């Protein structure tokens, strides 16, 4: 719990990782891609405060002790949600798998929720793996990485028929939150594979699912905002927005936040640190202290008050994931994320 000026904040980091990008895990023959991927991540870290930067060797594979310290002991996070990204084309044991995340969550069950993932291009074998992971980890969410390479394919769309088969099965298994990476590209992935238009299709056709668009589609902020305004079950995941812009590009950060608050609203925005690219501590503290620059160009944007910051930092995600919030940290009844309820959809 973070406290500032007498206000207490329940913090849910809804987008973080426990990856292994060490050279020992690189696939033989694909070393240039494994190396380039993590070096691109490491370059993004430079957008945060200088005192938080890590040497590449440490950044490639943080220890359990370091993660627990930087996220929970120092980072103000109460509960964290693991998002998986496999990248098996480049990493022998996967980059950031449900299994690796699950091992840490088993040791600290009060601290973590484990989301699994699926890739519709894996077919029936992928479906069996997805079902087994859901049974094992009992997640309420899944992470999709539409630009991930898979054999000769360099991406898929949520609107693909095979992906619809997986989304239908996800609903049947009790998954209700679909996190989709739609933002800045990472070398060597293709920029166009991060387009947000396929989320529009899927959100309309699967109104029993919530679609959390991680990184809000940057740099396609206008496309995302208009789509998220139209689709009540589309949320703005603020990972990268905070870590990548708040410190390095404060005026652009204010513009992006203003657009999100105007079109999407504080009830559909969730905090994510994108650890271990950036540590949560400075992001939590920065958002609590944040206001627009003193300039007329920001006058027509909605203000973000203390209650709104509490929603974004934790209460919205807590509602999406049934995470208990101590009574002293809650807002009034009915405030926070507007959950999609399949029963209400069925009755409509």
Protein Blocks (a to p, Z undefined) as FASTA:
>chain_A
ZZeehiacddddfbdcdddfbfklpcehilmmmmmmmmmmmmmmmmpcfklpccfklmmo
ccfklmmmmmmmmnopabdcddddfklmlmmnojbdfklmmmmmmmmmmlpccdddddfk
lmmmlmmmmmmmmmmnopabdcddfkbcehjbgbdcfklmklmmmmmmmmmnopabdcdd
ddddddfbdfklmpcklmmmmmmmmmmbccddehklpaklmmmmmmmmmmmkbccdfehj
lmmmmmmmmmlmmmmmmmmmmmnopmlcccdekiakbcfklmmmmmmmgccdddfklmmp
ccddfklmmmmmmmmmmmmnopacdfklpccehiacddddfklmmmZZ
